Amino acid sequence: MKFRILGVGNPLRRDDGVGVHAVRELAQRDWPPGVEVIDVGTDGFALVTFLQDAEGVLLIDAVACGKAPGTVVTFSPEDVRSWMEGGSLSLHEAKVGPLLQLAQALGFCPAVRLVGIQPADWGWGQELSPPVAAALPEVVRTVEREVTHWVSGRKPWAKS
Amino acid sequence: MAVTDLNIEVHHLTRVEGHGNIVVDLKAGRLEKAIFNVVEAPRFFEAFVRGRSYEEMSTITSRICGICAVSHTCASLRATEAAMGIEISEQTRLLRLLIFNGEMISSHVLHFYYLAAPDLLGVKSVLPLVATHPEVVRRAMRLKRLSYDLCAILAGRHTHPVAMVPGGFTHIPKPEELRAIRERFVAAREDLQETVALFQARPFPQFERPTEYVSITHPERYAFYEGDIKSSDTGETLPPERYKEATNEHIVPHSTAKHARWHRDSYAVGALARVTNNYDQLHPAAKEAAEALGFSLPCYNPFMNNVAQVIETVHCVEDSILLIDQILDRGLEPEEPHVEPRAGEGVGVVEAPRGILFHHYEYDDHGKCVKANCVIPTAQNYGNIDRDLQAFVPQLLDKPKEDITLNLEMLVRSYDPCISCSAHLLEVEFIE
């Protein structure tokens, strides 16, 4: 069994890097065998290779979904109506939605869950905005809950 | 009949790293404008690192680019090491040479397979390729993963190489890890043959414009990690600390990035510049690939940068096998990099996948950065891209507008421009 926790984002762009900040916290913890914690940064195609030999993948990323800054949302790709082509949205022109499609087309089909955090500020800077920084403990708890859920064999994830 | 009036505006050109626009304006047969317009935020680097400790510099700068984290890390480490007079061990040097190969393969494969190949195979992006040419995408994925795993063995991970610090490595790979990945490099030769065959069969547009190529050069090896700055025009070299005599950065109105020039109005950096300046030092297998791909010097066709990337990928795979053997023969020893911070100024010059990269730092007595300058490869290419566009447009005027646009997009993509550091947060709309 292989389960990957992937933090996505650029920590030089404030809240955009929340996935990486979360992974820094999560990497300090003990995980059951087979669980890997990886800082993917902004290398989109590396993300696809991490889906290759995994059974389950949890992506942590800043997600603009029109909620209050710092709101944590947990969802599956099937819950998403559209992966928008936002102006600044560039996982190097490879967006998470299409990357998941690419992985699927290649036959890499792990169960995928996303933990998203609504950002407030993605300008230049290394510090998270206060509402997003305050949400980090909840992100960590959410990830731990999701992984426990996975490891105990209760997959696929129930809709929360 | 040739077009006399033409207006092309490609906003947010796809399949490049970041955001730029192509603007062409032709009136009554006269080319008023042909430019690559960069709309990214201006450079932020100097302000960002001021007051930071020497220990943090490479960690911060590795995030400037998600694709060339190793290059920024090494340019940063070399600048710090030069500023503080830090010597590194031969083992560290060899490990750094090896990790550069990993990064070159990773970045080149991303470019020529995911970003350039769709043009050659007549599709819009890599996604439809999975249906029409699944073996191509799988091969790309294998090579990408191989390079990623090499970087992970050496530095913890590629995207943010944690084990690389001023003075050396905090983590040394295990011999069995190196032996295992060596086998995968040997096996990758087959994928490379297929790669060469793919690009052999797909000719690029014929377009030439003589230009100056700038890269580093080293007396003993094909240079990515260490060397002096070389011009193809004069063959002259400059030591790293005199880089400003080569870059001569200046501001142009249509771009938020500075442009560069040396002996001409503009110069080119990247794989084609390196292959031009250092061809003799390529591995024989890479020279064979060059011949098979119809590559010969001098080459002034910017589209051949794609081919130069393929040639370099072959070189890097072969060179990695040689380096792993050399590292294993020497035997690996743990290192404990130790640095006494001191005031000083230093320049680090390396070849990032997209071309020559400069980091220049000044430190105070406590090892805090007081001044920093970072000249990225893509910014050095902008002036050359503009001049290529201006020379290329008049040759395309008997084509339909869509063809002209596609050709211009391919031209810009050939430079593999990395407009750097976009935020990339996910925007989603949920099914309610």
Contacts between the chains, C-beta under 8 A, distances in Angstrom:
chain1	res1	chain2	res2	distance
A	8	B	424	7.8
A	9	B	424	7.1
A	9	B	425	7.2
A	10	B	63	6.3
A	10	B	66	6.9
A	10	B	421	6.6
A	10	B	422	7.7
A	10	B	423	6.3
A	10	B	424	6.6
A	11	B	63	5.7
A	12	B	48	7.3
A	12	B	60	7.3
A	12	B	63	4.8
A	12	B	64	7.0
A	12	B	421	6.4
A	13	B	421	7.1
A	13	B	423	4.2
A	15	B	425	7.5
A	16	B	423	4.3
A	16	B	424	6.6
A	16	B	425	5.0
A	20	B	160	8.0
A	38	B	157	7.0
A	39	B	157	6.5
A	39	B	159	6.2
A	39	B	160	5.6
A	40	B	159	6.2
A	41	B	63	6.9
A	41	B	66	4.6
A	41	B	69	7.1
A	41	B	159	3.6
A	41	B	160	5.7
A	42	B	65	8.0
A	42	B	66	3.0
A	42	B	67	7.9
A	42	B	159	7.5
A	42	B	422	7.9
A	42	B	424	5.9
A	43	B	66	4.6
A	43	B	67	6.4
A	43	B	158	7.2
A	43	B	159	5.2
A	44	B	66	8.0
A	44	B	424	8.0
A	45	B	110	5.5
A	45	B	114	6.2
A	45	B	144	5.9
A	46	B	144	7.2
A	46	B	148	5.7
A	46	B	158	7.1
A	46	B	159	6.7
A	48	B	141	6.9
A	49	B	141	6.1
A	49	B	144	5.9
A	49	B	145	4.5
A	49	B	148	6.3
A	52	B	141	7.2
A	52	B	145	7.1
A	61	B	425	7.0
A	61	B	426	5.1
A	62	B	425	3.9
A	62	B	426	6.6
A	63	B	425	6.9
A	63	B	426	4.7
A	63	B	427	7.5
A	63	B	428	5.9
A	64	B	425	5.6
A	64	B	426	7.0
A	64	B	427	4.4
A	64	B	428	7.5
A	65	B	427	7.5
A	65	B	428	5.3
A	65	B	429	7.4
A	65	B	430	6.6
A	75	B	428	8.0
A	75	B	430	7.0
A	79	B	430	5.8
A	79	B	431	6.1
A	80	B	428	4.9
A	80	B	429	7.2
A	80	B	430	6.3
A	80	B	431	7.1
A	81	B	428	7.8
A	81	B	429	4.9
A	81	B	430	6.2
A	81	B	431	4.6
A	82	B	428	7.1
A	82	B	429	4.8
A	83	B	426	7.2
A	83	B	427	7.4
A	83	B	428	6.0
A	84	B	427	4.0
A	84	B	428	6.8
A	84	B	429	6.6
A	86	B	425	7.8
A	86	B	427	4.3
A	87	B	12	7.7
A	88	B	422	6.1
A	88	B	423	5.0
A	88	B	424	7.5
A	88	B	425	7.6
A	89	B	424	6.2
A	89	B	425	6.9
A	89	B	426	7.3
A	89	B	427	5.8
A	90	B	17	8.0
A	90	B	18	6.5
A	90	B	19	6.9
A	90	B	422	4.1
A	90	B	423	7.8
A	90	B	424	5.0
A	91	B	424	4.5
A	92	B	17	4.9
A	92	B	18	7.6
A	92	B	66	6.8
A	92	B	67	6.8
A	92	B	422	7.6
A	92	B	424	7.5
A	93	B	14	5.5
A	93	B	15	5.6
A	93	B	16	6.8
A	93	B	17	7.2
A	93	B	115	7.8
A	94	B	114	7.4
A	95	B	424	7.9
A	95	B	426	7.6
A	96	B	426	5.3
A	97	B	428	8.0
A	98	B	125	7.8
A	98	B	127	6.2
A	101	B	127	6.4
A	102	B	126	6.6
A	102	B	127	5.8
A	102	B	130	6.6
A	102	B	137	7.8
A	105	B	127	6.9
A	105	B	130	3.9
A	105	B	131	7.2
A	106	B	130	6.0
A	106	B	134	7.4
A	106	B	137	6.3
A	106	B	138	6.7
A	106	B	141	6.8
A	114	B	426	7.9
A	116	B	426	6.7
A	116	B	428	7.4
A	119	B	425	5.7
A	122	B	423	4.2
A	122	B	425	5.9
A	124	B	41	7.0
A	124	B	44	4.7
A	124	B	48	7.0
A	126	B	60	7.4
